[in-house]
Amino acid sequence: MKIAVYGANGYTGKLMIEELRRRGFDMVLSGRNATRLRAAADGAGAGDAELRIADADDEPALAEAFHGCDAVINCAGPFISAGEPVVRAAIAAGCHYVDTSAEQLFLQRVFDTYAEDAERAGVSVIPAMGYDILLGDMIAHLTGQRTGPVEELTVAYRVGEFDMTRGTIRSAVEMIRSGDVVYENGQWTAGGIPAKRTSFAYPGDLEESPTLRWPGAEVITVPRHVPARRVEVIIDAAAFTPEMSALLQSPADELDTFVSSLPEGPSGDRRPAATFTIVAEALGEDGRKARGELRGTDIYGTTAVIAVEGVRRLVADGAPGGVLTPAQGYDCVGFLDFLAPHGITWNVAITS
Ligand SMILES: NC(=O)c1ccc[n+]([C@@H]2O[C@H](COP(=O)([O-])OP(=O)(O)OC[C@H]3O[C@@H](n4cnc5c(N)ncnc54)[C@H](OP(=O)(O)O)[C@@H]3O)[C@@H](O)[C@H]2O)c1
């Protein structure tokens, strides 16, 4: 099995290299800069891997770079600006495709634009194959299944000790600034409205905590497999520190200079300290309620494990051609249980 990693020299790309090496897969490492790619390959213990250089806006060069590979893992974000040519090139090269995107607008474009091309080529295109959004998409699917048709489905996030990479900060800012989408009354429309739920009871808490609406891509993915009238993603308001709010207000050039001055991402010692809780709550049309809770640690390490296992399953087991959400592409219980040795725990129950 030969896997191409695009954006292989970024923080997340290097974790993909390590995970592919640990799992014993052949790999092709691709990106736009030979020196940075070479350093990444050597640093991740894959000095013998083949390097193929291609700019993200040079589709023929990208397709050539992916030629002969079974699947592509795209880690070159922000995806709203850099993602689409990589999707097109993977389809043209006949490769399955996954990525680490989480931006609503990018996902919506991929679903709207490339479904038929991917189907015709017989390849599976599954964006958002990281901590975001696979976990939320799957726990929402399993929760929605318990109630039947859903009136309202909420996905609530809480993170702790989360030191973001430069790429995550850039993508989050681009995502928030480019506007968001809501799913209400069975359709997607432009967002920009406050959350319906302004507080949430996270596992283990005695009281509800204040929450804010988050432009989570579950709004795009979940309605494709859970029959729901309304899907909303919220986040613990504590995630919006004063520093984060100031960053979001700053002009683009200042922001870029500031982000470039930050460390690439958390150190290897610090990375596993990040914790996350994702809760899905479904209110069925018949009044039944279900709640799914999922917890884990090490956001970036988990992302590498998810994406590599994701492409392995696509190549080894097959999946329908087309653009799919994670929950459509895989058996959700089987995939989440695979993640148990990597610290993921989850459960779903009817609550009333
Ligand atoms: N969904 C999740 O759970 C999850 C988890 C981890 C990361 N991510 C996302 O994955 C992306 C990468 O994160 P990261 O932490 O690895 O960031 P990073 O360290 O900044 O790396 C970004 C990578 O993308 C490449 N890149 C960016 N823009 C490009 C362009 N226009 N053309 C070609 N290459 C380009 C960079 O190449 P150069 O070095 O040549 O600039 C680099 O290899 C971000 O969007 C982040 O939000 C998501």
The ligand as a MOL file (V3000), in Angstrom:
LIG
                    3D

  0  0  0     0  0            999 V3000
M  V30 BEGIN CTAB
M  V30 COUNTS 48 52 0 0 0
M  V30 BEGIN ATOM
M  V30 1 N -9.1270 18.3220 11.6370 0
M  V30 2 C -8.2290 18.2100 12.5890 0
M  V30 3 O -8.4830 17.6590 13.6430 0
M  V30 4 C -6.8660 18.7620 12.3180 0
M  V30 5 C -5.7630 18.3270 13.0510 0
M  V30 6 C -4.5180 18.8220 12.6910 0
M  V30 7 C -4.3890 19.7560 11.6990 0
M  V30 8 N -5.4860 20.1730 11.0270 0 CHG=1
M  V30 9 C -5.3980 21.1140 9.9070 0
M  V30 10 O -4.3880 20.6660 9.0250 0
M  V30 11 C -3.7660 21.7860 8.4100 0
M  V30 12 C -2.2680 21.7250 8.6370 0
M  V30 13 O -2.0110 21.8970 10.0050 0
M  V30 14 P -0.5110 21.9250 10.5430 0
M  V30 15 O -0.6150 21.9750 11.9930 0
M  V30 16 O 0.2760 20.8260 9.9330 0 CHG=-1
M  V30 17 O -0.0170 23.3280 9.9420 0
M  V30 18 P 1.4430 23.7550 9.5010 0
M  V30 19 O 2.4680 23.1890 10.4110 0
M  V30 20 O 1.3800 25.2390 9.3410 0
M  V30 21 O 1.6470 23.0670 8.0700 0
M  V30 22 C 0.9370 23.4930 6.9630 0
M  V30 23 C 1.3810 22.6720 5.7660 0
M  V30 24 O 0.5730 23.0490 4.6550 0
M  V30 25 C 1.4070 23.4920 3.6000 0
M  V30 26 N 0.7320 24.5570 2.8660 0
M  V30 27 C 0.0050 25.5690 3.3700 0
M  V30 28 N -0.4620 26.3620 2.3960 0
M  V30 29 C -0.0100 25.8190 1.2350 0
M  V30 30 C -0.1460 26.1720 -0.1250 0
M  V30 31 N -0.8380 27.2520 -0.5180 0
M  V30 32 N 0.4720 25.3930 -1.0360 0
M  V30 33 C 1.1570 24.2950 -0.6740 0
M  V30 34 N 1.3410 23.9240 0.5980 0
M  V30 35 C 0.7510 24.6720 1.5480 0
M  V30 36 C 2.6690 23.9920 4.2890 0
M  V30 37 O 3.7290 23.9990 3.3570 0
M  V30 38 P 4.9390 25.0460 3.4740 0
M  V30 39 O 5.7810 24.6080 4.6300 0
M  V30 40 O 5.6170 24.9220 2.1690 0
M  V30 41 O 4.2990 26.3990 3.7180 0
M  V30 42 C 2.8270 22.9270 5.3660 0
M  V30 43 O 3.3680 21.7700 4.8350 0
M  V30 44 C -4.4390 23.0220 9.0160 0
M  V30 45 O -5.4770 23.4260 8.1590 0
M  V30 46 C -5.0180 22.5120 10.3230 0
M  V30 47 O -6.1320 23.2520 10.7470 0
M  V30 48 C -6.7240 19.7120 11.3420 0
M  V30 END ATOM
M  V30 BEGIN BOND
M  V30 1 1 1 2
M  V30 2 2 2 3
M  V30 3 1 2 4
M  V30 4 1 4 5
M  V30 5 2 4 48
M  V30 6 2 5 6
M  V30 7 1 6 7
M  V30 8 2 7 8
M  V30 9 1 8 9
M  V30 10 1 8 48
M  V30 11 1 9 10
M  V30 12 1 9 46
M  V30 13 1 10 11
M  V30 14 1 11 12
M  V30 15 1 11 44
M  V30 16 1 12 13
M  V30 17 1 13 14
M  V30 18 2 14 15
M  V30 19 1 14 16
M  V30 20 1 14 17
M  V30 21 1 17 18
M  V30 22 2 18 19
M  V30 23 1 18 20
M  V30 24 1 18 21
M  V30 25 1 21 22
M  V30 26 1 22 23
M  V30 27 1 23 24
M  V30 28 1 23 42
M  V30 29 1 24 25
M  V30 30 1 25 26
M  V30 31 1 25 36
M  V30 32 1 26 27
M  V30 33 1 26 35
M  V30 34 2 27 28
M  V30 35 1 28 29
M  V30 36 1 29 30
M  V30 37 2 29 35
M  V30 38 1 30 31
M  V30 39 2 30 32
M  V30 40 1 32 33
M  V30 41 2 33 34
M  V30 42 1 34 35
M  V30 43 1 36 37
M  V30 44 1 36 42
M  V30 45 1 37 38
M  V30 46 2 38 39
M  V30 47 1 38 40
M  V30 48 1 38 41
M  V30 49 1 42 43
M  V30 50 1 44 45
M  V30 51 1 44 46
M  V30 52 1 46 47
M  V30 END BOND
M  V30 END CTAB
M  END
